[in-house]
Amino acid sequence: MTGKPADIQQEAARLTELLEPTVASHQLILEEVQVRMAGDQRIVHVIVDLLEGTGGVELDAVAEVARSISEAMDSDPYDTAEPYDLEVSSPGVSRPLTLPRHWHRNVGRMVKVNLIGEENIFGRLTEADDAGITVVPEIAVKKGMKPKVGEPRTIEFSSIRRGNVEVEFARAEAADLQELELDDEDDENVEA
């Protein structure tokens, strides 16, 4: 493999075809295979996701599928035998929402929706079905003030270019903070 973009794209496509059944055997979806070169070392990054549901792929499941992927790559008859580093992960929060299943997994989260021919919408994703999504927009007012909540808006997938999950940081006044209470025995351990 020479590291040219066309060669790397072909290798990623070939590995995608090779690894899809292996990943599927773990009840996961092969989201993407990325190949890049670091000197003469090939780095293969495989992104796996849940078939259905919300939440993320458990760490144990990532470890299991990584072992299976490594075994499949090691027994690949078309491999060049060049050294490689294998990275297996699940999609991070920064991954774009481009497919209906991406939207389904993120119901309840804050999202930014990039619409075709319209202004972007920022708000809470309340529903996702096979046709589209429903978002309750948050409308910014003045800096430092709580945003206003708009009317729920249903948007067809055909009108969405892409979306992103927006990370929410709990405000201190809204967080459910509990005081740490130490009994006499703990006080003695702290002082010792």
Secondary structure by P-SEA (a helix, b strand, c coil): ccccaaaaaaaaaaaaaacaaaaaaacccccbbbbbbcccbbbbbbbbbbccccccccaaaaaaaaaaaaaaaaacccccccbbbbbbbccccccccccaaaaaacccbbbbbbcccccccccccccccccccccbbbbbcccccbbbbccbbbbccccccbbbbbbbbbcccccccccccccaaaaaaaac
